[in-house]
Amino acid sequence: MYIYEVKGYYYDSVSGKYYNNYDGTTYSNEVTGIMAMIIGIIVGIIGFIGCGVNYPIYKKLLAKGKSKYAFEIVELAREISEN
């Protein structure tokens, strides 16, 4: 078994893996974790943009719905309170 140091990692020629000299994790595990974090950040940013776009639309639809049914709600409330 030959072990070579490459860019702060140790290369094991038998297994063909790069190992971190601190905790034994492989180089590919660290790259996978970094890629997952980057993808998570991108998905989060897309989610924030979606919320920012949809909130004004929601407020307009809510106001339109309230104005559409406000008269009927007030009439029903009066009808209930009179009985």
VMD Tcl script that draws the C-alpha trace (Angstrom):
set ca {
  {0.00 0.00 0.00}
  {1.41 3.35 -1.06}
  {0.13 6.61 0.37}
  {0.95 9.88 -1.32}
  {0.15 13.38 -0.06}
  {-1.67 15.44 -2.71}
  {-3.01 18.97 -1.99}
  {-3.41 18.38 1.73}
  {-5.03 14.98 1.21}
  {-3.54 11.52 1.33}
  {-3.99 9.29 -1.70}
  {-4.31 5.58 -1.05}
  {-3.13 3.73 -4.14}
  {-4.87 0.51 -3.14}
  {-8.38 1.91 -2.65}
  {-7.85 4.80 -5.06}
  {-9.31 7.34 -2.64}
  {-8.14 10.66 -1.26}
  {-8.38 10.95 2.51}
  {-8.41 14.06 4.67}
  {-5.56 13.99 7.15}
  {-7.82 14.95 10.08}
  {-10.92 12.77 10.19}
  {-10.54 10.16 7.44}
  {-13.31 11.49 5.20}
  {-12.75 11.09 1.52}
  {-12.29 13.99 -0.86}
  {-15.40 12.96 -2.80}
  {-17.51 13.16 0.39}
  {-16.41 16.74 0.96}
  {-17.10 17.73 -2.67}
  {-20.54 16.11 -2.47}
  {-21.32 18.07 0.69}
  {-20.21 21.35 -0.87}
  {-22.29 20.67 -3.99}
  {-25.34 19.86 -1.86}
  {-24.90 23.11 0.05}
  {-24.60 25.12 -3.18}
  {-27.71 23.45 -4.63}
  {-29.57 24.16 -1.37}
  {-28.62 27.83 -1.52}
  {-29.78 28.08 -5.14}
  {-33.10 26.38 -4.34}
  {-33.54 28.73 -1.36}
  {-32.93 31.81 -3.49}
  {-35.44 30.58 -6.07}
  {-37.94 30.04 -3.24}
  {-37.42 33.58 -1.91}
  {-37.94 34.99 -5.40}
  {-41.13 32.94 -5.77}
  {-42.46 34.26 -2.46}
  {-41.59 37.81 -3.41}
  {-43.45 37.53 -6.71}
  {-46.51 35.75 -5.33}
  {-47.14 37.94 -2.27}
  {-48.35 41.03 -4.20}
  {-50.53 38.80 -6.38}
  {-52.02 37.23 -3.24}
  {-52.74 40.65 -1.72}
  {-54.56 41.80 -4.88}
  {-56.65 38.63 -5.08}
  {-57.48 38.86 -1.38}
  {-58.61 42.48 -1.70}
  {-60.71 41.61 -4.75}
  {-62.35 38.70 -2.92}
  {-63.07 40.81 0.15}
  {-64.68 43.57 -1.89}
  {-66.69 41.04 -3.90}
  {-68.27 39.30 -0.89}
  {-68.24 42.11 1.70}
  {-71.81 43.23 1.03}
  {-73.19 39.68 1.25}
  {-71.33 39.04 4.50}
  {-72.66 42.24 6.08}
  {-76.22 41.39 4.98}
  {-75.97 37.89 6.44}
  {-74.57 39.29 9.68}
  {-77.46 41.73 9.96}
  {-79.94 38.96 9.24}
  {-78.45 36.79 12.00}
  {-78.30 39.62 14.53}
  {-81.94 40.60 13.94}
  {-83.22 37.09 14.71}
}
mol new
graphics top color blue
foreach p $ca { graphics top sphere $p radius 0.5 }
foreach p [lrange $ca 0 end-1] q [lrange $ca 1 end] { graphics top cylinder $p $q radius 0.2 }
display resetview
